[in-house]
Amino acid sequence: MSVAAEHISLVFQKLERDLVKLSSKQTAASVHNFRTGASRLQTLFQQLLPEPERNQKKLLKMFSRMRKRAGKIRDLDVQLAALRSLKVSQEPRRKTQLMHALIELRAEHEKKLRKVLSKDEVREIRKRYFPILKRWCAPWHPSRSTCCSAFRAN
């Protein structure tokens, strides 16, 4: 398998892993990994397919909607981390109040992300990106079994 096909396969596999982790639990690391993986996939699509087909457009739209929701959570995670590292000697209660407000806001955004990450939505994503992966691996690897084996099991 060529380097390009391996890279494409790796991007899809990593994104699949991150999507599963994100759908089960929205930790700061899983949100960040999903966003970076989805961004890589979007860049890959733009480089390989200047004019995407309907299926690819829908897949990109689904990922962009998820990335947008995950981005709000990521922003709050960054703000919480910055606030935790901040040393406030005067009025520490305000820092605590702000922390609680940010945590509540994060919970609200998590709830919205969970709606977008329903099992049906994840199944739809898999249904849309497996044919794309299959097609991209075809020119480089005739049997496509190595490139696509990880996605057949899912």
C-alpha positions in Angstrom: 0.0 0.0 0.0 1.4 3.4 -0.9 2.0 6.1 1.7 -0.9 8.2 0.5 -3.4 5.3 0.9 -1.9 4.5 4.4 -2.3 8.1 5.4 -5.9 8.2 4.2 -6.7 5.0 6.0 -5.0 6.3 9.2 -7.0 9.5 9.2 -10.3 7.6 8.8 -9.3 5.0 11.5 -8.2 7.7 14.0 -11.4 9.7 13.4 -13.5 6.5 13.9 -11.8 5.9 17.2 -12.2 9.5 18.3 -15.9 9.5 17.2 -16.6 6.4 19.4 -14.7 7.9 22.3 -16.6 11.2 21.9 -20.0 9.5 21.7 -19.4 7.5 24.9 -17.9 10.3 27.0 -17.1 13.9 26.2 -13.8 14.5 28.0 -11.6 17.4 27.1 -9.1 15.1 25.3 -11.8 13.3 23.3 -13.4 16.6 22.2 -10.0 17.9 21.1 -9.0 14.7 19.3 -12.3 14.6 17.4 -12.1 18.2 16.4 -8.5 17.8 15.1 -9.4 14.5 13.3 -12.5 16.0 11.6 -10.4 19.0 10.6 -7.8 16.7 9.0 -10.6 14.8 7.2 -12.0 18.1 5.8 -8.6 19.1 4.6 -8.0 15.7 3.0 -11.4 16.1 1.2 -10.5 19.5 -0.1 -7.1 18.3 -1.4 -8.3 15.1 -3.0 -11.8 16.2 -4.1 -12.0 19.8 -5.3 -15.6 19.2 -6.3 -17.1 16.7 -3.8 -20.1 14.5 -4.6 -23.4 14.6 -2.8 -22.4 11.9 -0.3 -19.1 13.7 0.6 -20.9 17.0 0.9 -23.4 15.5 3.4 -20.6 13.8 5.3 -18.7 17.1 5.6 -21.9 18.9 6.7 -22.5 16.3 9.4 -18.9 16.6 10.6 -19.0 20.4 10.5 -22.1 20.4 12.6 -20.5 18.1 15.2 -17.2 20.1 15.1 -19.2 23.3 15.8 -20.9 21.7 18.8 -17.6 20.2 20.0 -15.9 23.5 19.5 -18.1 25.2 22.0 -17.2 22.6 24.6 -13.5 22.8 23.7 -13.6 26.6 24.2 -15.1 26.1 27.6 -12.5 23.5 28.5 -9.7 25.9 27.6 -11.3 28.6 29.6 -11.7 26.3 32.6 -8.0 25.2 32.3 -6.9 28.8 32.2 -9.1 29.7 35.2 -7.8 26.8 37.2 -4.2 27.9 36.7 -5.1 31.5 37.6 -4.1 32.5 41.1 -6.5 34.9 42.7 -5.7 36.0 46.2 -8.4 38.5 46.5 -12.0 37.3 46.4 -11.5 33.6 45.6 -15.2 33.2 45.8 -15.7 34.9 42.4 -13.3 32.4 40.8 -15.4 29.6 42.3 -18.6 31.1 41.0 -17.1 31.6 37.6 -15.9 28.0 37.6 -19.4 26.7 38.5 -21.0 28.8 35.8 -18.6 27.6 33.2 -19.1 24.0 34.2 -22.9 24.4 34.0 -22.5 25.9 30.5 -20.3 23.1 29.5 -22.9 20.6 30.7 -25.5 22.4 28.5 -23.3 22.2 25.4 -22.5 18.6 26.2 -26.2 17.8 26.1 -26.5 19.4 22.7 -23.5 17.5 21.4 -25.0 14.2 22.7 -28.1 14.9 20.6 -26.0 15.3 17.5 -24.0 12.1 18.4 -26.9 9.8 18.6 -26.4 6.1 17.5 -28.4 6.8 14.3 -26.2 9.7 13.5 -23.0 7.7 14.1 -24.4 4.9 11.9 -25.2 7.4 9.2 -21.6 8.7 9.3 -20.2 5.2 9.0 -22.6 4.5 6.1 -21.4 7.6 4.3 -17.6 7.4 4.8 -17.0 3.7 4.2 -17.7 3.9 0.4 -15.5 7.0 0.3 -12.6 5.1 2.0 -13.2 2.1 -0.3 -13.0 4.3 -3.4 -9.9 6.2 -2.3 -8.0 3.0 -1.4 -8.9 1.3 -4.7 -6.3 3.0 -6.9 -3.4 2.2 -4.6 -4.4 -1.2 -3.3 -6.4 -3.5 -5.6 -7.8 -5.8 -3.0 -8.6 -2.9 -0.6 -8.8 -5.5 2.2 -5.9 -4.0 4.2 -7.1 -0.5 3.8 -10.7 -1.0 4.7 -10.6 -4.0 7.1 -10.9 -1.9 10.2 -14.2 -0.4 9.0 -15.9 -3.6 7.9 -16.0 -4.9 11.5 -17.8 -1.7 12.7 
